[in-house]
Amino acid sequence: MKKLVVIGANDFQNQLILKAKSLGYETHVFAWEEGAVGKQSADYFYPVSIVEKEEILEKCRQIKPDGVCSIASDLAAITVNYVAENLGLPCNKTEFTAVQTNKYAMRKALSKAGIDCPKFLKAGEDFDESMLEGFSFPIIVKPTDRSGSRNIMKLESPEGAEQAVKEACAVSFEHKAIIEEFIGGNEYSMETITQDGVHHYLATTKKFTTGAPHFIETGHIQPSDLSDAVNEKAKDTVFRALTALHVENSAGHSEFKVDENGNIKIIEIGARMGGDCIGSDLVYLSTGNDFVKMVMDVALGNKISVKPSIGKSAEVVFLFDEKDLEKLERVKQEIPDRIYRISDIEYENMSHVVDSSTRLGYYILTK
C-alpha cells in the first residue's frame, strides 16, 4: 500500500484525506490538533504544526512516504515542497518558495518576466506616507505572505495608510506589507495542474467578494462568464506567469481581473489548489476532472490525464449573517435537488466575520 503524507487537516484538507483513503492510500496527516477535522479521517495523525518543517521531515524519513501533498494553503505548500524535495519526491523546488508564496517577491518575478503588474512596493514598520509619492489611488495594502483575505485594505487616499500597513505587518510572518495600485475589473481565478513543467488548464472561476475595503470572498461559480477569446488570453497570461514563478509540479490557483477592454491583470498566484471548495469540489462538479486526485498523482509521480469538460455548473455560497442563513433555508425548500453539500455552521461567528476564516460556513449547488 502506498503511503501519502498530507500537510494540514482542516475542512478543505479533509477532502484530500478522504479521497486518498478511497483510492487505497495509507494517509499520514500532520496538523495542529485544534480544528483538525481530518484527524478522524486519517490513518495516522501527528499533532505537529504545519510550519515545523524539520520535525515533519524527520518523522517522514521514518514513514518513507511515496508522496507529500496538501491543498488550498500557501503555508502548507512551503512545508510540502521542503519535505518532498528532501525525500527526493515530486514537488516545486524550494529555491523558488519565495516567488510562489510571497506577494512582493512574486510581483518582482512577474514584472521581470514582462507580465503587466500595477505599481507596487514593500513596506515595514518604518513606512511613512512619503513613500506613496508617484502612486495612483486607490491602493491596496495587504500582508506579503498571508491568504484568506486577511487584513486587506483598500484606500482612496494616503489617509489611513500608516495604520493599514501596521495592521498588515502585524499578521505577516515576515512583518511586511505590500502596497500596490488597485486593479479594476471583474475578478476571476484559473485552476491549473502542472506536472514536469507542463501546465494543464482545468477551469476558470468567477469570484464574488464583499468589495472594499476588505474584499472577503462571498462565493464562486464555474464555469465563468468569460468569452472563449478572453479566456484564451487569460490562459496564455496565466501559463506565462506560472512559468515565471517556476511552478513545475503542483496545482495552480491564479487570481486575475479582466477590465472593460478585456485586458488581463494578474492579482496573485498560488502554487497550490484554490481553497473555498474551488479545487476540492467545484472543478470536479463542473468539468468532471478529479482535481484532488490529480494533486495526489503529481505528488506520487503518477501520469495525469485531463479530460474535456462535461460543461456543468457548480457554485459555492458563503454564509456571513442571519440573512444568508435564511436564504439557505429557502434553498433547502425550493431547490433541494441542487444542493451538493452544506458545511457545519459556526454560529458563534455571527457578527464577527472579518476574513475568510471567520465566515459562518457554506453550501455548494450544482446543475
Secondary structure, 3 states (H helix, E strand, C coil): CCEEEEECCCHHHHHHHHHHHHCCCEEEEECCCCCCHHHCCCCEEECCCCCCHHHHHHHHHHHCCCEEECCCCHHHHHHHHHHHHHCCCCCCCHHHHHHHHCHHHHHHHHHHCCCCCCCEEEECCCCCHHHHCCCCCCEEEEECCCCCCCCCEEECCCCCHHHHHHHHHHHCCCCCEEEEECCCCEEEEEEEEEECCEEEEEEEEEEEECCCCCCCEEEEEECCCCCHHHHHHHHHHHHHHHHHCCCCCEEEEEEEEECCCCCEEEEEEECCCCCCCHHHHHHHHHHCCCHHHHHHHHHHCCCCCCCCCCCCCEEEEEECCHHHHHHHHHHHHHCHHHEEEECCCCHHHCCCCCCHHHCCEEEEEEC
